[in-house]
Amino acid sequence: MGYELRVERDAPLAYAELASVSAQAGFELRGSHEAGEVLARHGDSAHQIATWSGRLVGQPGSDWQVAQLARLTDLMGARLVGEDGEAYGIRNGVVEQINGAATYEFGKLEEIIAAGPADWSV
């Protein structure tokens, strides 16, 4: 099991809303109200970026997956939060992690998305 990023917001996220936002943003939602997954495409392949089980959670293995999760979260008006309380988001087209006063920039959203899902372990 990898590091978990969870989508949080003040109002509960309904499956129907997740389906609507996912479709509008070009993501694919597979499964049901009880259990599912959100997929993002790169080239001819679909890659899981999050799972759904009444809440939306991702276990990214690449900057691309973090960027896709941040993009989806932003479209839902939610926050993307890590296990240690750090936040992930997009500001001025840059994907970043914020932990207290420290900020780490992953890079420009469009460049990360174009590069694709290269695993961190590689």
C-alpha positions as CSV (number, residue, x, y, z in Angstrom):
1,M,0.0,0.0,0.0
2,G,1.4,3.4,-1.0
3,Y,1.0,6.9,0.4
4,E,-2.6,8.0,0.5
5,L,-4.0,11.3,-0.7
6,R,-7.7,11.9,0.1
7,V,-10.1,14.4,-1.3
8,E,-11.8,16.5,1.4
9,R,-14.4,19.2,1.3
10,D,-17.0,20.7,3.5
11,A,-20.0,19.1,1.8
12,P,-20.0,15.3,1.3
13,L,-19.2,14.2,-2.2
14,A,-22.0,12.3,-3.9
15,Y,-21.3,9.6,-6.5
16,A,-23.5,11.4,-9.0
17,E,-21.5,14.6,-8.6
18,L,-18.2,12.7,-9.0
19,A,-19.6,11.1,-12.2
20,S,-20.6,14.5,-13.6
21,V,-17.4,16.3,-12.8
22,S,-15.3,13.3,-14.0
23,A,-17.1,13.2,-17.3
24,Q,-16.8,17.0,-17.9
25,A,-13.1,16.9,-17.1
26,G,-12.4,13.9,-19.4
27,F,-11.8,11.3,-16.7
28,E,-13.5,7.9,-16.8
29,L,-15.4,6.6,-13.8
30,R,-15.9,2.8,-13.5
31,G,-17.8,0.9,-10.9
32,S,-20.8,1.7,-8.8
33,H,-22.0,3.9,-6.0
34,E,-20.4,1.5,-3.5
35,A,-17.0,1.0,-5.1
36,G,-15.3,2.3,-8.2
37,E,-12.2,4.0,-9.7
38,V,-11.4,7.2,-11.5
39,L,-9.2,6.7,-14.6
40,A,-7.2,9.2,-16.6
41,R,-6.0,8.5,-20.1
42,H,-2.5,8.9,-21.5
43,G,-2.1,7.8,-25.1
44,D,-3.9,4.6,-25.6
45,S,-3.8,3.6,-21.9
46,A,-6.1,4.4,-18.9
47,H,-4.5,4.7,-15.5
48,Q,-6.2,4.7,-12.1
49,I,-5.8,7.9,-10.2
50,A,-8.3,7.3,-7.4
51,T,-10.7,4.8,-5.9
52,W,-14.2,5.5,-4.7
53,S,-15.8,3.8,-1.7
54,G,-18.0,6.6,-0.4
55,R,-14.9,8.8,-0.3
56,L,-12.3,9.5,-3.0
57,V,-8.7,8.4,-2.3
58,G,-5.6,8.2,-4.5
59,Q,-2.3,6.4,-4.0
60,P,-0.1,8.1,-6.6
61,G,3.1,6.6,-7.9
62,S,4.0,9.5,-10.2
63,D,3.9,13.3,-10.5
64,W,1.4,12.7,-13.3
65,Q,-1.0,11.0,-11.0
66,V,-0.6,13.8,-8.4
67,A,-1.3,16.3,-11.1
68,Q,-4.4,14.5,-12.3
69,L,-5.7,14.2,-8.7
70,A,-5.1,17.8,-8.1
71,R,-6.9,18.8,-11.3
72,L,-9.9,16.6,-10.4
73,T,-10.0,17.9,-6.8
74,D,-9.8,21.5,-8.0
75,L,-12.8,21.0,-10.4
76,M,-14.8,19.6,-7.4
77,G,-14.0,22.6,-5.2
78,A,-12.3,20.3,-2.8
79,R,-8.9,19.9,-1.1
80,L,-6.3,17.2,-1.7
81,V,-4.7,16.2,1.6
82,G,-1.9,13.8,2.4
83,E,-1.5,11.4,5.3
84,D,0.8,13.9,7.1
85,G,-1.6,16.9,6.7
86,E,0.1,18.4,3.7
87,A,-2.0,19.9,0.9
88,Y,-1.7,19.5,-2.8
89,G,-3.1,21.8,-5.4
90,I,-2.6,23.9,-8.5
91,R,-1.6,27.6,-8.3
92,N,-0.9,29.6,-11.4
93,G,-0.7,26.5,-13.5
94,V,1.9,24.9,-11.2
95,V,1.2,21.7,-9.2
96,E,2.5,22.1,-5.7
97,Q,2.6,20.6,-2.2
98,I,2.2,22.9,0.8
99,N,3.2,21.7,4.2
100,G,3.1,24.5,6.8
101,A,5.3,27.4,5.5
102,A,7.1,25.1,3.0
103,T,6.1,24.7,-0.6
104,Y,7.4,22.2,-3.1
105,E,6.6,22.6,-6.8
106,F,6.2,19.5,-8.9
107,G,6.2,21.6,-12.1
108,K,3.8,23.1,-14.6
109,L,0.6,21.2,-14.9
110,E,0.5,21.0,-18.7
111,E,4.1,19.7,-18.8
112,I,3.5,17.0,-16.2
113,I,0.3,15.9,-17.9
114,A,2.0,15.8,-21.3
115,A,5.0,13.8,-19.9
116,G,2.7,11.0,-18.7
117,P,2.7,8.6,-15.8
118,A,6.4,7.8,-15.3
119,D,6.7,5.9,-12.0
120,W,8.7,7.5,-9.2
121,S,10.5,4.2,-8.6
122,V,12.0,4.3,-12.1
